[in-house]
Amino acid sequence: MEVDARAPGFIAFAGDGGGEVFAFDNAGAIFLLPMIGMGMEPEAAMPVAADFLELCRGFQRE
């Protein structure tokens, strides 16, 4: 992957199977980064969760 070179400050940890990756920023927040089109530019990152615990809570049934 080219995340280090094209989106510095992000560490990818999973893909969604549709051309995007989930990535941590330096503070531990989670973002969705496009792998195509805009090409993983940091400005294209979409916030998903403040941290991994918040992301996991989103999977729990209420």
Backbone atoms as SQL, in Angstrom:
CREATE TABLE atoms (id INTEGER PRIMARY KEY, chain TEXT, resi INTEGER, resn TEXT, atom TEXT, x REAL, y REAL, z REAL);
INSERT INTO atoms VALUES
  (1, 'A', 1, 'MET', 'N', 0.828, -1.186, 0.000),
  (2, 'A', 1, 'MET', 'CA', 0.000, 0.000, 0.000),
  (3, 'A', 1, 'MET', 'C', 0.868, 1.243, 0.000),
  (4, 'A', 2, 'GLU', 'N', 0.306, 2.289, -0.486),
  (5, 'A', 2, 'GLU', 'CA', 1.029, 3.551, -0.555),
  (6, 'A', 2, 'GLU', 'C', 0.546, 4.554, 0.481),
  (7, 'A', 3, 'VAL', 'N', -0.064, 4.095, 1.539),
  (8, 'A', 3, 'VAL', 'CA', -0.623, 5.006, 2.535),
  (9, 'A', 3, 'VAL', 'C', 0.462, 5.893, 3.122),
  (10, 'A', 4, 'ASP', 'N', 1.601, 5.325, 3.478),
  (11, 'A', 4, 'ASP', 'CA', 2.686, 6.125, 4.069),
  (12, 'A', 4, 'ASP', 'C', 3.114, 7.270, 3.155),
  (13, 'A', 5, 'ALA', 'N', 3.221, 7.001, 1.867),
  (14, 'A', 5, 'ALA', 'CA', 3.701, 8.014, 0.930),
  (15, 'A', 5, 'ALA', 'C', 2.621, 9.009, 0.528),
  (16, 'A', 6, 'ARG', 'N', 1.375, 8.534, 0.366),
  (17, 'A', 6, 'ARG', 'CA', 0.328, 9.393, -0.185),
  (18, 'A', 6, 'ARG', 'C', -0.576, 10.009, 0.872),
  (19, 'A', 7, 'ALA', 'N', -0.589, 9.442, 2.065),
  (20, 'A', 7, 'ALA', 'CA', -1.408, 9.999, 3.148),
  (21, 'A', 7, 'ALA', 'C', -0.609, 9.943, 4.441),
  (22, 'A', 8, 'PRO', 'N', 0.455, 10.746, 4.526),
  (23, 'A', 8, 'PRO', 'CA', 1.281, 10.731, 5.726),
  (24, 'A', 8, 'PRO', 'C', 0.472, 11.055, 6.974),
  (25, 'A', 9, 'GLY', 'N', 0.819, 10.395, 8.057),
  (26, 'A', 9, 'GLY', 'CA', 0.102, 10.608, 9.307),
  (27, 'A', 9, 'GLY', 'C', -1.014, 9.606, 9.527),
  (28, 'A', 10, 'PHE', 'N', -1.260, 8.720, 8.561),
  (29, 'A', 10, 'PHE', 'CA', -2.289, 7.695, 8.686),
  (30, 'A', 10, 'PHE', 'C', -1.660, 6.309, 8.633),
  (31, 'A', 11, 'ILE', 'N', -2.245, 5.368, 9.382),
  (32, 'A', 11, 'ILE', 'CA', -1.816, 3.970, 9.365),
  (33, 'A', 11, 'ILE', 'C', -3.042, 3.131, 9.031),
  (34, 'A', 12, 'ALA', 'N', -3.045, 2.514, 7.854),
  (35, 'A', 12, 'ALA', 'CA', -4.176, 1.688, 7.420),
  (36, 'A', 12, 'ALA', 'C', -4.205, 0.385, 8.212),
  (37, 'A', 13, 'PHE', 'N', -5.429, -0.071, 8.555),
  (38, 'A', 13, 'PHE', 'CA', -5.546, -1.344, 9.270),
  (39, 'A', 13, 'PHE', 'C', -6.611, -2.261, 8.696),
  (40, 'A', 14, 'ALA', 'N', -7.447, -1.794, 7.789),
  (41, 'A', 14, 'ALA', 'CA', -8.469, -2.658, 7.189),
  (42, 'A', 14, 'ALA', 'C', -9.017, -2.011, 5.927),
  (43, 'A', 15, 'GLY', 'N', -9.493, -2.849, 5.016),
  (44, 'A', 15, 'GLY', 'CA', -10.151, -2.364, 3.816),
  (45, 'A', 15, 'GLY', 'C', -11.637, -2.678, 3.880),
  (46, 'A', 16, 'ASP', 'N', -12.425, -1.915, 3.139),
  (47, 'A', 16, 'ASP', 'CA', -13.864, -2.174, 3.133),
  (48, 'A', 16, 'ASP', 'C', -14.293, -3.002, 1.928),
  (49, 'A', 17, 'GLY', 'N', -13.345, -3.387, 1.087),
  (50, 'A', 17, 'GLY', 'CA', -13.650, -4.179, -0.097),
  (51, 'A', 17, 'GLY', 'C', -14.200, -3.355, -1.248),
  (52, 'A', 18, 'GLY', 'N', -14.323, -2.075, -1.058),
  (53, 'A', 18, 'GLY', 'CA', -14.885, -1.210, -2.089),
  (54, 'A', 18, 'GLY', 'C', -13.987, -0.058, -2.476),
  (55, 'A', 19, 'GLY', 'N', -12.691, -0.208, -2.291),
  (56, 'A', 19, 'GLY', 'CA', -11.763, 0.840, -2.702),
  (57, 'A', 19, 'GLY', 'C', -11.429, 1.861, -1.639),
  (58, 'A', 20, 'GLU', 'N', -11.739, 1.552, -0.379),
  (59, 'A', 20, 'GLU', 'CA', -11.412, 2.458, 0.718),
  (60, 'A', 20, 'GLU', 'C', -10.753, 1.669, 1.838),
  (61, 'A', 21, 'VAL', 'N', -9.926, 2.347, 2.631),
  (62, 'A', 21, 'VAL', 'CA', -9.300, 1.711, 3.792),
  (63, 'A', 21, 'VAL', 'C', -9.647, 2.486, 5.049),
  (64, 'A', 22, 'PHE', 'N', -9.729, 1.763, 6.145),
  (65, 'A', 22, 'PHE', 'CA', -9.865, 2.375, 7.454),
  (66, 'A', 22, 'PHE', 'C', -8.457, 2.614, 7.967),
  (67, 'A', 23, 'ALA', 'N', -8.227, 3.781, 8.554),
  (68, 'A', 23, 'ALA', 'CA', -6.890, 4.137, 9.000),
  (69, 'A', 23, 'ALA', 'C', -6.944, 4.953, 10.284),
  (70, 'A', 24, 'PHE', 'N', -5.926, 4.764, 11.113),
  (71, 'A', 24, 'PHE', 'CA', -5.736, 5.578, 12.309),
  (72, 'A', 24, 'PHE', 'C', -4.950, 6.823, 11.928),
  (73, 'A', 25, 'ASP', 'N', -5.256, 7.946, 12.581),
  (74, 'A', 25, 'ASP', 'CA', -4.372, 9.102, 12.462),
  (75, 'A', 25, 'ASP', 'C', -3.417, 9.082, 13.651),
  (76, 'A', 26, 'ASN', 'N', -2.559, 10.067, 13.757),
  (77, 'A', 26, 'ASN', 'CA', -1.566, 10.091, 14.836),
  (78, 'A', 26, 'ASN', 'C', -2.175, 10.156, 16.226),
  (79, 'A', 27, 'ALA', 'N', -3.407, 10.651, 16.341),
  (80, 'A', 27, 'ALA', 'CA', -4.073, 10.766, 17.638),
  (81, 'A', 27, 'ALA', 'C', -4.900, 9.526, 17.984),
  (82, 'A', 28, 'GLY', 'N', -5.007, 8.569, 17.048),
  (83, 'A', 28, 'GLY', 'CA', -5.772, 7.351, 17.290),
  (84, 'A', 28, 'GLY', 'C', -7.191, 7.393, 16.764),
  (85, 'A', 29, 'ALA', 'N', -7.598, 8.515, 16.161),
  (86, 'A', 29, 'ALA', 'CA', -8.928, 8.595, 15.553),
  (87, 'A', 29, 'ALA', 'C', -8.941, 7.749, 14.285),
  (88, 'A', 30, 'ILE', 'N', -10.132, 7.301, 13.905),
  (89, 'A', 30, 'ILE', 'CA', -10.273, 6.426, 12.740),
  (90, 'A', 30, 'ILE', 'C', -10.954, 7.183, 11.611),
  (91, 'A', 31, 'PHE', 'N', -10.381, 7.014, 10.417),
  (92, 'A', 31, 'PHE', 'CA', -10.878, 7.679, 9.213),
  (93, 'A', 31, 'PHE', 'C', -11.044, 6.650, 8.106),
  (94, 'A', 32, 'LEU', 'N', -11.851, 7.003, 7.111),
  (95, 'A', 32, 'LEU', 'CA', -11.994, 6.219, 5.897),
  (96, 'A', 32, 'LEU', 'C', -11.261, 6.978, 4.799),
  (97, 'A', 33, 'LEU', 'N', -10.304, 6.311, 4.155),
  (98, 'A', 33, 'LEU', 'CA', -9.511, 6.938, 3.095),
  (99, 'A', 33, 'LEU', 'C', -9.813, 6.272, 1.760),
  (100, 'A', 34, 'PRO', 'N', -10.151, 7.054, 0.722),
  (101, 'A', 34, 'PRO', 'CA', -10.351, 6.463, -0.593),
  (102, 'A', 34, 'PRO', 'C', -9.024, 6.013, -1.191),
  (103, 'A', 35, 'MET', 'N', -9.035, 4.842, -1.793),
  (104, 'A', 35, 'MET', 'CA', -7.826, 4.311, -2.430),
  (105, 'A', 35, 'MET', 'C', -7.803, 4.631, -3.926),
  (106, 'A', 36, 'ILE', 'N', -8.930, 5.076, -4.450),
  (107, 'A', 36, 'ILE', 'CA', -9.031, 5.397, -5.875),
  (108, 'A', 36, 'ILE', 'C', -9.579, 6.811, -6.010),
  (109, 'A', 37, 'GLY', 'N', -9.593, 7.314, -7.205),
  (110, 'A', 37, 'GLY', 'CA', -10.140, 8.654, -7.432),
  (111, 'A', 37, 'GLY', 'C', -9.238, 9.725, -6.850),
  (112, 'A', 38, 'MET', 'N', -9.586, 10.233, -5.672),
  (113, 'A', 38, 'MET', 'CA', -8.799, 11.292, -5.049),
  (114, 'A', 38, 'MET', 'C', -7.438, 10.777, -4.610),
  (115, 'A', 39, 'GLY', 'N', -7.287, 9.486, -4.488),
  (116, 'A', 39, 'GLY', 'CA', -5.979, 8.904, -4.268),
  (117, 'A', 39, 'GLY', 'C', -5.386, 9.049, -2.891),
  (118, 'A', 40, 'MET', 'N', -6.138, 8.799, -1.860),
  (119, 'A', 40, 'MET', 'CA', -5.631, 8.753, -0.494),
  (120, 'A', 40, 'MET', 'C', -5.050, 10.071, -0.004),
  (121, 'A', 41, 'GLU', 'N', -5.454, 11.167, -0.541),
  (122, 'A', 41, 'GLU', 'CA', -4.962, 12.439, -0.039),
  (123, 'A', 41, 'GLU', 'C', -5.540, 12.680, 1.349),
  (124, 'A', 42, 'PRO', 'N', -4.747, 13.155, 2.284),
  (125, 'A', 42, 'PRO', 'CA', -5.244, 13.379, 3.648),
  (126, 'A', 42, 'PRO', 'C', -6.509, 14.235, 3.695),
  (127, 'A', 43, 'GLU', 'N', -6.660, 15.163, 2.759),
  (128, 'A', 43, 'GLU', 'CA', -7.842, 16.027, 2.736),
  (129, 'A', 43, 'GLU', 'C', -9.113, 15.241, 2.427),
  (130, 'A', 44, 'ALA', 'N', -8.989, 14.059, 1.819),
  (131, 'A', 44, 'ALA', 'CA', -10.147, 13.244, 1.447),
  (132, 'A', 44, 'ALA', 'C', -10.581, 12.313, 2.580),
  (133, 'A', 45, 'ALA', 'N', -9.853, 12.297, 3.689),
  (134, 'A', 45, 'ALA', 'CA', -10.169, 11.409, 4.807),
  (135, 'A', 45, 'ALA', 'C', -11.502, 11.794, 5.439),
  (136, 'A', 46, 'MET', 'N', -12.341, 10.784, 5.652),
  (137, 'A', 46, 'MET', 'CA', -13.650, 11.000, 6.274),
  (138, 'A', 46, 'MET', 'C', -13.624, 10.437, 7.686),
  (139, 'A', 47, 'PRO', 'N', -13.925, 11.231, 8.708),
  (140, 'A', 47, 'PRO', 'CA', -13.900, 10.739, 10.083),
  (141, 'A', 47, 'PRO', 'C', -14.948, 9.651, 10.301),
  (142, 'A', 48, 'VAL', 'N', -14.549, 8.616, 11.056),
  (143, 'A', 48, 'VAL', 'CA', -15.438, 7.497, 11.365),
  (144, 'A', 48, 'VAL', 'C', -15.684, 7.397, 12.868),
  (145, 'A', 49, 'ALA', 'N', -14.620, 7.473, 13.655),
  (146, 'A', 49, 'ALA', 'CA', -14.739, 7.340, 15.113),
  (147, 'A', 49, 'ALA', 'C', -13.575, 8.047, 15.781),
  (148, 'A', 50, 'ALA', 'N', -13.791, 8.477, 17.017),
  (149, 'A', 50, 'ALA', 'CA', -12.749, 9.173, 17.762),
  (150, 'A', 50, 'ALA', 'C', -11.597, 8.252, 18.146),
  (151, 'A', 51, 'ASP', 'N', -11.910, 6.954, 18.311),
  (152, 'A', 51, 'ASP', 'CA', -10.881, 5.967, 18.652),
  (153, 'A', 51, 'ASP', 'C', -11.428, 4.567, 18.370),
  (154, 'A', 52, 'PHE', 'N', -10.601, 3.548, 18.596),
  (155, 'A', 52, 'PHE', 'CA', -10.991, 2.175, 18.274),
  (156, 'A', 52, 'PHE', 'C', -12.154, 1.700, 19.142),
  (157, 'A', 53, 'LEU', 'N', -12.177, 2.097, 20.400),
  (158, 'A', 53, 'LEU', 'CA', -13.269, 1.697, 21.283),
  (159, 'A', 53, 'LEU', 'C', -14.605, 2.241, 20.775),
  (160, 'A', 54, 'GLU', 'N', -14.622, 3.478, 20.338),
  (161, 'A', 54, 'GLU', 'CA', -15.857, 4.048, 19.783),
  (162, 'A', 54, 'GLU', 'C', -16.284, 3.287, 18.532),
  (163, 'A', 55, 'LEU', 'N', -15.333, 2.914, 17.699),
  (164, 'A', 55, 'LEU', 'CA', -15.642, 2.129, 16.509),
  (165, 'A', 55, 'LEU', 'C', -16.285, 0.806, 16.898),
  (166, 'A', 56, 'CYS', 'N', -15.708, 0.128, 17.877),
  (167, 'A', 56, 'CYS', 'CA', -16.247, -1.166, 18.343),
  (168, 'A', 56, 'CYS', 'C', -17.641, -1.013, 18.926),
  (169, 'A', 57, 'ARG', 'N', -17.876, 0.046, 19.649),
  (170, 'A', 57, 'ARG', 'CA', -19.206, 0.280, 20.225),
  (171, 'A', 57, 'ARG', 'C', -20.271, 0.409, 19.139),
  (172, 'A', 58, 'GLY', 'N', -19.863, 0.872, 17.980),
  (173, 'A', 58, 'GLY', 'CA', -20.791, 1.010, 16.860),
  (174, 'A', 58, 'GLY', 'C', -21.278, -0.326, 16.330),
  (175, 'A', 59, 'PHE', 'N', -20.590, -1.416, 16.656),
  (176, 'A', 59, 'PHE', 'CA', -20.984, -2.742, 16.216),
  (177, 'A', 59, 'PHE', 'C', -21.900, -3.452, 17.215),
  (178, 'A', 60, 'GLN', 'N', -22.070, -2.896, 18.388),
  (179, 'A', 60, 'GLN', 'CA', -22.898, -3.521, 19.411),
  (180, 'A', 60, 'GLN', 'C', -24.377, -3.326, 19.123),
  (181, 'A', 61, 'ARG', 'N', -25.137, -4.338, 19.465),
  (182, 'A', 61, 'ARG', 'CA', -26.592, -4.230, 19.350),
  (183, 'A', 61, 'ARG', 'C', -27.133, -3.496, 20.555),
  (184, 'A', 62, 'GLU', 'N', -28.153, -2.734, 20.332),
  (185, 'A', 62, 'GLU', 'CA', -28.763, -1.983, 21.438),
  (186, 'A', 62, 'GLU', 'C', -29.998, -2.687, 21.930);
